[in-house]
Amino acid sequence: MKKWQKTFLASAGLLLAGTVLVACGSNKSSESSSSASGSKTLKLWVPTGAKASYEKTVAAFEKESGYTVEMVEMEDPNAQENLTKDASTAADVFSLPHDQLGKLVEAGAIQEIPETYANEIKQNDTEQAALGAQYKGKTYAFPYGIESQVTYYNKSKLSADDVKSYETITSKATFGANLKEVNAYATAPLFLSVGDTLFGQSGEDVSGTNWGNEAGVNVLKFIAAQNKNKGFVNVDAANLLAKFEDGSVAAFQSGPWDYAAAVKAVGKENLGIAVYPTVNIGGKDVQQKAFMGVKLYAVNQTPSNGDTDRIAASYQLAQALTSKDSQENQFKSEGRNIIPANKEVQESADVQNNELAQAVIKMGSSDTYTTVMPKLSQMSVFWTESAALLSDAYNGKFGEDQYLAKLKQFDQDLAAAK
């Protein structure tokens, strides 16, 4: 019997003692008995395209727990919207990107998970993944994968040594990205590469963004300079892979979601994958950073209406979906390729021999290469305002004499965002 299955047999009362919370909006404390809702069905939202890959895990859980699981595919970015709209009709267990945690916690939609599970996560998953499941020092969800952009390159045009430096890439061949209409997810971490912070070192300080300094000005200068860099090709996401295929672009940065398309574009024998290069900003070579994302499962207690057995089962289901065996399955399942958060799975032969997995794991191994994406609700303001600021710099909509003022205003706007 697997560990999560054994744990399920423990008393729900012991497991959740002192931790069962009915989500905001309910005042029916008298209904917090273990039979309040009486339902033996759990609703589960899994990512789009993932249902088949979870069938065996869910079937094993159903057999051990006595609960039936209604599994529905749902786009991860929609989880927050659907849950906050009406938590009572939302899933008991749902997948989500970690940057949604802050808003869900602040809304009272999810609660801190029982200590037993939080300790398991700290022990079994990487430090960066565990941080992604936390908000203000408390653990609210279960990691099952990590995500970071990497460098894809054409081996017929660039060598493994060439892609260690952005300047070498663009002097020997071409690098493609969209700076005319910036995707802040891809470009904004340049500020983190030079030591600036986004919402402070922890990513949870609303007034902790400090891009209005000399280092930030140098980032804007670098972005603007790419407009005249012969080795830089401005290309939108819709055409990037086509340019990679026809040779116009020799290298670009993206995540595991573009791996299959990159293989198709240049062939597996020509596709190289590497961590981010160094980049020269302000006369200094710095390690280019990316945002790190953590894939999570969380529990919504509201549909249980205080039924402690159902809440306990929901936590057990979330644990099963993120267990070592399940993460290994998600990595191996065709079309999934989820890079595991579990340290033991990361050390397996299959993961060790996978070039993409190794690049993502190295990117996500420390803050040298990545910063765990902040979870504050103010990130919605960040995406819009930073994209406009960086695009305007590249497009020359304001001069260098305005860079510092623009960045200081940006810092102020984020600090004031609600």
C-alpha positions as CSV (number, residue, x, y, z in Angstrom):
1,M,0.0,0.0,0.0
2,K,1.3,3.4,-0.9
3,K,2.1,6.0,1.7
4,W,-0.7,8.3,0.8
5,Q,-3.1,5.4,0.9
6,K,-2.0,4.4,4.3
7,T,-2.4,8.0,5.5
8,F,-5.9,8.1,4.3
9,L,-6.9,5.4,6.8
10,A,-6.0,7.8,9.7
11,S,-8.8,9.5,11.5
12,A,-10.0,12.6,9.6
13,G,-10.5,14.2,13.0
14,L,-6.8,13.7,14.0
15,L,-5.6,14.8,10.5
16,L,-7.5,18.0,10.5
17,A,-7.8,18.8,14.1
18,G,-7.7,22.6,14.5
19,T,-7.2,23.1,10.8
20,V,-10.6,22.6,9.2
21,L,-11.9,26.0,7.9
22,V,-15.0,26.6,6.0
23,A,-14.2,29.1,3.3
24,C,-15.4,32.7,3.5
25,G,-19.0,33.5,3.3
26,S,-20.3,30.5,5.4
27,N,-21.5,30.9,9.0
28,K,-22.9,27.4,9.4
29,S,-20.5,26.3,12.1
30,S,-23.1,23.9,13.4
31,E,-22.7,21.9,10.2
32,S,-19.0,21.1,10.7
33,S,-19.6,17.5,11.6
34,S,-18.1,14.7,9.5
35,S,-21.4,14.0,7.8
36,A,-22.6,17.5,7.1
37,S,-22.7,17.2,3.3
38,G,-23.0,13.5,3.0
39,S,-21.5,13.5,-0.5
40,K,-19.1,10.7,-1.4
41,T,-18.1,12.5,-4.7
42,L,-15.2,14.8,-5.1
43,K,-14.9,17.2,-8.0
44,L,-11.4,17.5,-9.5
45,W,-10.1,20.0,-12.0
46,V,-7.0,18.9,-13.9
47,P,-5.2,20.8,-16.6
48,T,-6.4,20.7,-20.2
49,G,-5.1,17.6,-21.9
50,A,-4.2,15.8,-18.6
51,K,-7.3,13.7,-17.8
52,A,-6.0,10.5,-19.4
53,S,-2.7,10.7,-17.6
54,Y,-4.3,10.8,-14.2
55,E,-6.8,8.0,-14.6
56,K,-4.7,5.3,-12.9
57,T,-3.9,7.6,-10.0
58,V,-7.5,8.6,-9.5
59,A,-8.7,5.0,-9.8
60,A,-6.3,3.9,-7.0
61,F,-7.5,6.7,-4.8
62,E,-11.2,5.8,-5.4
63,K,-10.6,2.2,-4.5
64,E,-8.8,3.0,-1.2
65,S,-11.0,6.0,-0.1
66,G,-14.5,5.0,-1.2
67,Y,-14.9,8.3,-2.8
68,T,-15.9,8.8,-6.5
69,V,-13.9,11.4,-8.3
70,E,-15.5,13.5,-11.0
71,M,-12.5,14.6,-13.1
72,V,-12.9,17.6,-15.4
73,E,-10.3,19.4,-17.6
74,M,-9.9,23.1,-16.9
75,E,-7.4,25.7,-18.1
76,D,-5.2,26.4,-15.2
77,P,-5.3,30.2,-15.5
78,N,-9.1,30.0,-15.1
79,A,-9.0,28.3,-11.7
80,Q,-8.7,31.6,-9.8
81,E,-11.6,33.3,-11.6
82,N,-13.9,30.3,-11.3
83,L,-13.1,29.7,-7.6
84,T,-13.6,33.3,-6.5
85,K,-16.8,33.6,-8.5
86,D,-18.5,30.8,-6.7
87,A,-16.4,28.5,-4.5
88,S,-19.4,26.3,-3.6
89,T,-19.8,25.0,-7.1
90,A,-16.1,24.8,-7.9
91,A,-13.9,21.8,-7.6
92,D,-12.8,20.2,-4.2
93,V,-9.3,19.8,-5.7
94,F,-7.9,21.9,-8.5
95,S,-4.7,22.6,-10.4
96,L,-3.3,26.1,-10.6
97,P,-0.2,28.1,-11.4
98,H,1.5,29.2,-8.2
99,D,1.3,32.9,-8.9
100,Q,-2.5,32.7,-8.2
101,L,-1.9,31.7,-4.6
102,G,-1.8,35.2,-3.1
103,K,-5.2,36.3,-4.4
104,L,-6.9,33.1,-3.4
105,V,-5.5,33.2,0.1
106,E,-6.4,36.8,0.5
107,A,-9.9,36.0,-0.7
108,G,-10.2,33.2,1.9
109,A,-10.8,30.7,-0.9
110,I,-8.1,28.3,0.2
111,Q,-6.5,27.6,3.6
112,E,-3.2,26.6,5.0
113,I,-2.7,22.8,4.5
114,P,-2.3,20.5,7.4
115,E,1.2,20.4,8.9
116,T,1.8,16.7,8.0
117,Y,1.6,17.6,4.3
118,A,3.6,20.8,4.6
119,N,6.4,18.8,6.2
120,E,6.3,16.2,3.4
121,I,6.6,18.9,0.8
122,K,9.6,20.4,2.4
123,Q,11.2,17.0,2.6
124,N,10.3,15.6,-0.8
125,D,10.2,18.6,-3.2
126,T,12.9,21.1,-4.1
127,E,13.3,24.2,-2.1
128,Q,12.2,26.5,-4.9
129,A,9.1,24.3,-5.5
130,A,8.2,24.4,-1.8
131,L,8.6,28.2,-1.9
132,G,6.1,28.3,-4.8
133,A,3.5,26.5,-2.6
134,Q,3.9,29.1,0.2
135,Y,2.5,32.5,0.9
136,K,3.7,34.6,3.7
137,G,5.6,31.6,5.2
138,K,2.7,29.2,5.2
139,T,2.0,26.3,2.8
140,Y,-1.3,26.4,0.9
141,A,-0.9,23.8,-1.9
142,F,0.9,20.8,-3.2
143,P,3.7,21.1,-5.9
144,Y,3.8,18.6,-8.8
145,G,6.0,20.3,-11.4
146,I,8.4,23.2,-12.0
147,E,8.5,25.4,-15.1
148,S,11.1,27.7,-16.5
149,Q,12.1,29.0,-19.8
150,V,15.3,27.7,-21.4
151,T,17.4,28.5,-24.4
152,Y,16.6,26.6,-27.6
153,Y,19.1,26.7,-30.4
154,N,20.0,25.3,-33.7
155,K,23.2,23.2,-33.4
156,S,24.0,23.7,-37.0
157,K,24.4,27.4,-36.4
158,L,25.6,27.6,-32.8
159,S,27.7,25.5,-30.4
160,A,27.1,24.7,-26.8
161,D,29.9,27.2,-25.9
162,D,28.4,29.9,-28.2
163,V,25.0,29.9,-26.3
164,K,26.7,30.6,-22.9
165,S,26.8,34.3,-23.9
166,Y,24.0,36.4,-25.4
167,E,26.7,38.6,-27.1
168,T,28.2,35.5,-28.8
169,I,24.8,34.3,-29.9
170,T,24.0,37.6,-31.6
171,S,27.5,38.1,-33.1
172,K,27.7,34.6,-34.6
173,A,24.1,34.1,-35.5
174,T,20.6,35.4,-34.5
175,F,18.4,35.5,-31.4
176,G,14.7,35.9,-31.7
177,A,12.2,37.6,-29.3
178,N,9.4,40.1,-29.2
179,L,10.5,43.5,-27.8
180,K,8.2,45.5,-30.0
181,E,5.3,44.1,-28.0
182,V,7.0,42.8,-24.9
183,N,5.8,39.7,-23.1
184,A,6.8,40.7,-19.5
185,Y,7.0,37.1,-18.4
186,A,9.9,36.6,-20.8
187,T,11.7,40.0,-20.7
188,A,11.1,41.6,-17.2
189,P,13.4,39.2,-15.4
190,L,16.3,41.2,-17.0
191,F,15.8,43.6,-14.1
192,L,16.3,40.8,-11.6
193,S,19.4,39.8,-13.4
194,V,21.1,43.1,-12.5
195,G,20.1,42.8,-8.8
196,D,16.8,44.8,-8.8
197,T,13.8,43.3,-7.0
198,L,10.2,42.8,-7.8
199,F,8.0,43.2,-4.7
200,G,11.1,42.8,-2.5
201,Q,13.5,39.8,-2.0
202,S,10.6,37.7,-0.8
203,G,8.2,38.7,-3.7
204,E,5.6,39.6,-1.1
205,D,6.4,43.2,-0.2
206,V,4.0,45.5,-2.2
207,S,6.4,48.5,-1.9
208,G,9.6,46.4,-2.5
209,T,10.1,47.0,-6.3
210,N,13.3,49.0,-6.9
211,W,13.8,49.3,-10.7
212,G,14.3,53.1,-10.5
213,N,18.0,53.1,-10.2
214,E,21.2,53.0,-12.3
215,A,20.9,49.2,-12.8
216,G,17.4,49.6,-14.1
217,V,18.3,52.4,-16.4
218,N,21.0,50.1,-17.9
219,V,18.4,47.4,-18.6
220,L,16.3,49.9,-20.5
221,K,19.4,51.0,-22.5
222,F,20.1,47.3,-23.3
223,I,16.5,46.7,-24.5
224,A,16.6,49.9,-26.6
225,A,19.9,48.9,-28.1
226,Q,18.5,45.6,-29.5
227,N,16.6,47.7,-32.0
228,K,19.9,48.2,-33.8
229,N,21.5,44.9,-33.0
230,K,21.9,43.0,-36.3
231,G,21.9,39.7,-34.4
232,F,18.5,40.4,-32.8
233,V,15.4,39.5,-34.7
234,N,12.1,41.0,-33.4
235,V,9.4,38.3,-34.0
236,D,6.1,37.7,-32.4
237,A,5.2,34.4,-30.8
238,A,2.9,33.3,-33.7
239,N,5.9,33.4,-36.1
240,L,8.8,32.5,-33.9
241,L,8.9,28.8,-34.7
242,A,8.5,29.4,-38.4
243,K,11.6,31.7,-38.2
244,F,13.4,29.1,-36.3
245,E,12.6,26.5,-38.9
246,D,13.7,28.7,-41.9
247,G,16.9,29.7,-40.2
248,S,16.1,33.3,-39.7
249,V,16.3,32.7,-35.9
250,A,19.1,30.5,-34.6
251,A,18.2,30.8,-30.9
252,F,15.2,31.7,-28.7
253,Q,13.9,31.3,-25.2
254,S,10.8,29.5,-24.2
255,G,9.5,26.7,-22.0
256,P,8.8,23.0,-22.2
257,W,5.5,23.8,-23.9
258,D,7.4,24.7,-27.1
259,Y,9.7,21.6,-27.1
260,A,7.7,19.5,-29.5
261,A,7.4,22.4,-32.0
262,A,11.1,23.2,-31.7
263,V,11.9,19.5,-32.5
264,K,9.6,19.6,-35.5
265,A,11.2,22.9,-36.7
266,V,14.8,21.8,-36.9
267,G,14.8,18.1,-36.1
268,K,15.9,16.4,-32.9
269,E,19.5,16.0,-34.1
270,N,19.8,19.8,-34.6
271,L,17.9,21.0,-31.5
272,G,20.1,22.2,-28.6
273,I,18.8,23.1,-25.2
274,A,20.7,25.1,-22.6
275,V,20.2,27.3,-19.6
276,Y,20.1,31.0,-20.0
277,P,23.3,32.8,-21.1
278,T,25.1,35.6,-19.5
279,V,24.3,39.0,-20.9
280,N,26.3,42.3,-20.9
281,I,24.3,45.1,-19.2
282,G,25.8,48.3,-18.2
283,G,29.3,47.0,-19.1
284,K,29.0,44.0,-16.8
285,D,28.4,40.3,-17.7
286,V,25.5,39.1,-15.5
287,Q,23.6,35.8,-15.5
288,Q,20.3,36.3,-17.3
289,K,17.4,35.2,-15.1
290,A,13.9,33.8,-15.8
291,F,10.8,33.6,-13.8
292,M,10.2,30.2,-12.2
293,G,6.7,28.7,-12.1
294,V,5.5,26.0,-9.9
295,K,2.5,23.8,-10.8
296,L,0.2,23.1,-7.9
297,Y,-2.9,21.3,-6.7
298,A,-4.9,23.0,-4.0
299,V,-8.0,22.2,-1.9
300,N,-11.2,24.2,-1.9
301,Q,-13.1,23.3,1.4
302,T,-16.3,25.2,0.6
303,P,-18.2,22.4,-1.3
304,S,-17.6,20.1,1.7
305,N,-19.8,22.4,3.8
306,G,-17.9,21.4,6.9
307,D,-17.8,17.6,6.2
308,T,-14.4,16.8,7.7
309,D,-14.3,13.4,6.0
310,R,-14.7,15.0,2.6
311,I,-12.1,17.7,3.4
312,A,-9.7,15.0,4.6
313,A,-10.3,13.0,1.4
314,S,-9.7,16.2,-0.7
315,Y,-6.3,16.7,0.9
316,Q,-5.5,13.0,0.3
317,L,-6.5,13.3,-3.3
318,A,-4.2,16.4,-3.7
319,Q,-1.4,14.4,-2.1
320,A,-2.0,11.4,-4.4
321,L,-1.9,13.7,-7.5
322,T,1.4,15.2,-6.5
323,S,3.1,12.0,-5.1
324,K,6.4,10.7,-6.3
325,D,4.7,8.1,-8.5
326,S,2.2,10.6,-9.9
327,Q,5.0,13.1,-10.7
328,E,7.0,10.3,-12.4
329,N,3.9,9.5,-14.5
330,Q,3.3,13.1,-15.4
331,F,6.9,13.3,-16.7
332,K,6.7,10.1,-18.8
333,S,3.1,10.6,-20.1
334,E,3.1,11.5,-23.8
335,G,2.1,15.1,-24.3
336,R,2.7,16.0,-20.7
337,N,6.4,16.3,-20.1
338,I,5.9,17.9,-16.7
339,I,9.3,18.5,-15.1
340,P,9.0,17.0,-11.6
341,A,9.3,19.0,-8.4
342,N,10.1,15.8,-6.4
343,K,13.8,15.5,-5.7
344,E,13.8,11.7,-6.0
345,V,12.1,11.7,-9.4
346,Q,14.6,14.4,-10.5
347,E,17.4,11.9,-9.8
348,S,15.8,9.1,-11.8
349,A,17.5,7.8,-14.9
350,D,14.7,9.0,-17.2
351,V,14.9,12.6,-15.9
352,Q,18.7,12.6,-15.8
353,N,18.9,11.5,-19.4
354,N,16.5,14.1,-20.7
355,E,18.2,17.3,-22.0
356,L,15.1,19.5,-21.6
357,A,14.5,18.3,-18.0
358,Q,18.1,18.9,-17.0
359,A,18.0,22.4,-18.4
360,V,14.8,23.3,-16.6
361,I,16.0,21.7,-13.3
362,K,19.2,23.6,-13.5
363,M,17.3,26.8,-14.1
364,G,15.1,26.1,-11.2
365,S,17.8,24.8,-8.9
366,S,18.6,28.2,-7.3
367,D,18.1,31.9,-7.5
368,T,21.2,32.2,-9.7
369,Y,19.1,31.4,-12.7
370,T,15.5,32.0,-11.7
371,T,13.3,34.0,-9.3
372,V,10.1,32.3,-8.1
373,M,7.3,34.4,-9.7
374,P,5.6,36.6,-7.0
375,K,2.1,35.6,-6.0
376,L,0.7,39.0,-5.0
377,S,-2.5,40.1,-6.6
378,Q,-0.7,43.2,-7.7
379,M,1.0,41.1,-10.4
380,S,-1.9,41.8,-12.6
381,V,-0.8,45.5,-12.6
382,F,2.8,44.5,-13.1
383,W,2.2,42.5,-16.3
384,T,0.4,45.4,-18.0
385,E,2.6,48.3,-16.9
386,S,6.0,46.6,-17.3
387,A,5.1,45.3,-20.8
388,A,4.2,48.9,-21.8
389,L,7.3,50.4,-20.3
390,L,9.7,47.9,-21.9
391,S,8.0,48.1,-25.3
392,D,8.1,51.8,-25.3
393,A,11.8,51.8,-24.5
394,Y,12.5,49.5,-27.4
395,N,10.3,51.5,-29.8
396,G,11.9,54.7,-28.8
397,K,8.8,56.4,-27.4
398,F,10.9,58.2,-24.8
399,G,14.6,59.0,-24.6
400,E,17.3,58.0,-22.2
401,D,16.9,61.2,-20.3
402,Q,13.5,59.9,-19.2
403,Y,14.5,56.3,-18.2
404,L,15.1,57.0,-14.5
405,A,11.9,59.0,-14.1
406,K,9.8,56.3,-15.9
407,L,11.2,53.6,-13.7
408,K,10.7,55.5,-10.5
409,Q,7.1,56.1,-11.5
410,F,6.7,52.4,-12.3
411,D,8.0,51.5,-8.8
412,Q,5.5,54.0,-7.3
413,D,2.6,52.6,-9.4
414,L,3.2,49.1,-8.2
415,A,3.5,50.1,-4.6
416,A,0.1,51.9,-4.9
417,A,-1.6,49.0,-6.8
418,K,-4.5,47.2,-5.1
